[in-house]
Each structure stands twice: as structure tokens, then as C-alpha cells.
Amino acid sequence: MDGPGARLTGALLRDWQRRSHEASLPLALRQMEVAGNLGNLRLAAAGASDGYRGPVFMDSDLYKTLEAIGWELAHDPSPALAEFAADAVALIEKAQQSDGYLNSYVQVSGTTRYARLSASHEMYCAGHLIQAAIAHARAQQSQGPPLLGVARRFADQLVDYFGGRETASDGHPIIETALVELYRETGHAPYLSLASQFVEQRGRGLIGDSGFGSRYLQDHLPVRESTEVVGHAVRALYLEAGVVDVAVETGDDELLASSVTRWQDMVATKSSLTGGVGSRHDGESFGDRFELPPDRAYNETCASIAGIQWSWRLLLATGDSRYGDHIERLIYNGFGGAIAAGGQRFFYVNPLQRRDGHYERDDPGRRREWFSCACCPPNIMRLMASLDHYLATTADGVLYLHQFTGASIGANLAGGVLRVDMTTGYPWSGTVDVQVRIAPPEACGLAVRVPAWCRAARFTVNGSPVTPDPADRGYLIVRRHWMPGDVLRCDLGVAPRLTYPNRRIDALRGTVAVERGPLVYCFEQADQPAGASIEDFVLDAGDLPERDADLPGVGPTVTVAVPGERLAPATGAGLPYQGPAGTGTAGTPATAVAIPYFQWDNRDGRAMRVWIPRTRSARNNAAADRSPAADETL
Ligand SMILES: [Zn+2]
């Protein structure tokens, strides 16, 4: 590849992408048959009126799988995946009705089209169909693949039916961003107009009630008047992606600013350390500000994916590095932790603590192969297949590299092409080499994000130090006449560090977490000595030595040894509350071992926790530190 574009070539993200291709997608292809997704479309194609299986949005799982295949075929050709896609597209074409409408549930059940948009997911399915079609069109770079024709016929039907009138939109957003993407792909303005209409008419109570109230559907307040993310987390964040898309394509700065306000509020008051969002199982929803219990966190995998997609759009719209920081946090933690080491089991719910003997009616606390509501696994696969889309952008004669990983990235710049190879063992290593392979004839800029977590970054160009300009908003930008062979080296200190919660998060007061580079760490019982419950460990201040390891079931990793004390196990006699006499008991010196959060639950299913209580002396040390974060923790 010598022209513009990016692809993953190595390091952890490429390993994940390959695993998704080799292990996850074959599982999805089997499940499309086993779970009934393909069968439902066959019934619709045959005009049947009985036999539909599964929830009303079963079509969307197939569309997400097809989107994943579309992106996969661009970087890892596969006759098996191409054949599955061709067969599925032929079936979808056959099931589509003559006016463009397509929904296997509505067609087989005989229910009325668009009669209950609060719950029917008809345009949610349409949105995923459109996204799949765009993936196949862009990845194969051909103008008329059949799936794009199917998607356009459906989109045209939506424009005819909904366009230009006061109407409900779908209870589950995604059609908004899909229509804008289809507008970008085709240049057909009515798609953008309909997306804009759906955004503007939301929040006016037109959608109706699906049984969870209007906040659940983000239909309680017009988008422009809303200052915080509320309700069902995945719906809220898919809607935001569409809001930013509409704002950018229509040049609406006020609409964009409203989305930035909600993003800031979400990150500052409603995000777990992993970036995951959604504090409540009830309604799969956001909680109050600072309501962030680690054990009860819902943090649906799809919400992390939606968060990446929203943040990416804001990064494109604003060029602010904090969006790149947040995407990194989500990719390696909130998203990365959802997939088992083998790539064939998945989390839907991603808490930051699991106790021994955990029981939850709606979630077993272990990864599963598939789900009756299977939104997350194929969503994971479409993001894995498109991870290379989130690496780089160009603006004002500068190639910006937002993520650190093995990659080959090129852009049209300065009257030619700038192509670089990024080589690194990230996130295990913090050393990243960006080597220029092809340089344009004139001077241009090459930029890398300076991660917000990084306290001691050093950069050199061909061995000479360069420093970031604070005016460059979290990036190091080097402008020069680049030559093939030039190397921009980044040394991002990834030594383990302690992270303190905001004191308003009641559930986390007096605790601390371990992070290393972009990775959140956790403590699993499997790594502790026999008889040493992780629930009785308290952290003390001290060095955090790390060690390369290859753990059975987990694979290659870097563990961190954390100093502290082991307290006597709680007896459980009487109420679990006491007067001052029973507090402050000193424990015995001990060390606990932490591993990256994304690698948890690959062993025996015992206890895990991210946040660990601190000893009194560790709390005093934090106070003496005088850092704002330390003050916040007292
Ligand atoms: Zn999901």
C-alpha cells in the first residue's frame, strides 16, 4: 500500500483483529444459522406468516456481521467470508419488499409497519443494513455492489414515508448516523435532510413509550436543550454520533457544541475508569452524576463501542486530543475486556468488581458464547474489523497519529504522499518508532498524540529531542521536509501508577486503582497466594515492580506487584458495622498481583476487583503529595 490509507501491521490491536477474523467471525456465521437470523429472512423472502424466532431486531445482528465482513475483506481477503456475504446479500435482496421496505419480523408477523417505533427497531435494523452496505462499498471500492442498492431502496422508502413531516423517529437510534454516512457515500441530500429531521424532532415526546419512559429513549428534551447524557446508554451514544454527523455536514456549530457539552459531562461524571458507561442494570441506563459503583456497573459492551464512535466524530470535528485519549481508554479497557482470550466468548455487562459466589439474574458474570439479545458480539466484530479507521487523520498539512500501534499509514500531503510505518510493542512497551517510508516533495507536519496519562513523554527526530508546543492541544507536531528513513521516536513512560477516584464517587472513597500506560489493571483471586482473599487486601504506598509473564489461559502479559497489608478476614458475626474500637486494625505485610483488566475472567471465575482500599498511611501519603487528585480523595 503506497497511497493514502491505514492498516494495522502488528502489536496488540493487530493480534485482536486477527483473532476476530479467525475465531470470532466463524462463530458469528454459525450463530446466524443456529439463532435463526438467516431463517427469519428466509421466511420473509418466502412470504411466510409464521415461525419467526428471537427478538424483533434479529436482522441487525446479521447486518452487523456483514459490516464486519465488509471491513475484513479490505485487509484480510477470505473466500469463506466472501461466500457467506454473497449468499446473505442475495437472501436480503429476495426478502426486500417491492417498495424498498425490509424487516423480517414485521413481514413475518404481519404487524403494521412503523406502528410502534418506540419498540419495533425497524429503523435501527435499517441503520445497520445501511452501515453494512457502506462497509462493502468502501472496502471493495466499487460503485454498485448489490447491498448498497438494497440499502438505498430502503432509505428512499424512509425518505418517502417520513420526510418533511412531524413524526416519531426510531426508539433506538443509529438510523441518524447511517443516513448521514449514506449521504456521504452517495451525495444524495434527502438522506442528510431526514437524518437532521430525526435529530431535531427527538425530545418532543413523539416516539411514545416503550415501557421505560421518555428519558430511556432520549425523547424527554430536545437535543439542543439537553446538557447531560441520560437513559439507555447505547441509544444515547448512537444518537450522539448522529448528532455530530448532522452538525458537521450542515455546519451547525450550536448543535455540535451541545454534543460536546454532553460528552464532557459524561466523561467527567458518568464514566468508569475503563471508559465504560451505564451504571444501572435497570433500563441498561446512565445513573446520576458520580453514581459509579464498580460492582453494579452495567457498562454494556455496545456502549463502549458507541462511545468510541461518538468520540471519533468529535475528534474529527474538533481536533482535540482528549477524544483520542478517551478512544484509547475505551479500546484497551471498556471494549477490550469484553472478549475472552480465545475470541469466542463475550461480555455484555462489564463491571469493575466481581465477588466470589456472584449471582445476577440478567448476567452470570462470566463471558458467554452468544446471547438471546446478541447485540454485543457482532458489534465487537465490526469494530475489530474497522480498528484501522481510528488511527489517523489529516488537517492543515499535518498527518495526525492518534493511536500507538503497529501500523502503516499514508496520506496525500504537501503535493505528494507521506507514508509512515509505526513499529511498537504497545501497550506493553511505551517505545514507538514512526519511520517515514515515502515523503512528499515539500515540508509537512507529522503529529502524535501526547497521552494525558503520560507524565514523562520524550520525543526525538533522528535522535534530536523535540518537545510539544502547548498550543498544539495535546499533540506533538513536527513540521519539516521529511525524508525517507527519518524516525520520530516516542518514549511514553508506561511505568505502573496509582489512580485515585473523585471523592464524590461514594462507592470508591478511600480506594485506589493501578494503571500502566493505557491499561487499567485489576486484581484477580487466581493470581494471589492460596488463602489470601483479595477482599482482605489493602494497598500501601511503595514501588510497583512489573514482570513479563505468560499466564495459562491469559497469555502474554505484564503483571504488577502491589505492596500492602492483608487484614484478618471479617468474621461475619453480628452486624457488619462497629464502633471505633474495631477499626484501624493493622494487617500483615503482603503483596497482591495485578493483571490488565482486559485479560480478566480467562480462568476460574473467582473474585476480581479494580479498586482496592488504601491503608491509613497510604492515604496520608496521598495528602502529603499535595496533588489535586490526592486532595480530592480525602
Ligand atoms: Zn450490546
Residues whose N, C-alpha, C, O or C-beta is under 5 A from the ligand:
A	BS01	ZN	C302 C375 C376
